[in-house]
Each structure stands twice: as structure tokens, then as C-alpha cells.
Amino acid sequence: MTFSDSTVSELNFLLTRSTAKDTFTISLGRKETYVGLIDAEYLQNMTEEKYKVIAPKWTNNILVAKDGDKVIGFVSFMRNMVSILMGR
């Protein structure tokens, strides 16, 4: 997928179903992203080990935008919407 407008000269990315590795990467970002939005104790208690167990369970309802192997964005939504959007 390619996106162009007056602010971004060109942005190329792949939109794909999330893998456990992608979801783990996204999960780690929550500790920084959600400070002040989610209970601090909850965020502090979510360790990498816990995310490694949880991440594989979250792949069915997340699509990721990737630039090569780097996750540059994601969207999460109802599980049945993945099939509709991915044409399955």
C-alpha cells in the first residue's frame, strides 16, 4: 500500500495480520503510550513475561502496518471484522 499527500512525500507499508511477535512489540509500547491513561499499577505489573504469554492470544483481531520488519502502526477491532477486511 502506498500513501502520498502534501505532508508526506511517500510512505510504503504492508498491512497484514499480526503475528505473536508483532503483538508482543505492540504490547511493550503500551507501557509508554498509556501512562496516565491506564492505572499505573496495572502497567507496572504487566511484565515482558506476561506479554509473551498473552500476545499469541491477541493476533486474531489486530492488523499491523509494517515497513520491512518494523511495526509502524496497528489497528485492533472485532474479531469477525478481520475476515471481512482481509477477504476471508
Secondary structure, DSSP 8 states (H G I E B T S, - for coil): -EE--SS-S-EE-EEEE--HHHHHHHHHHHHHHTBTTB-HHHHHH--HHHHHHHGGGGGGGEEEEEETTEEEEEEE--HHHHHHHTT-
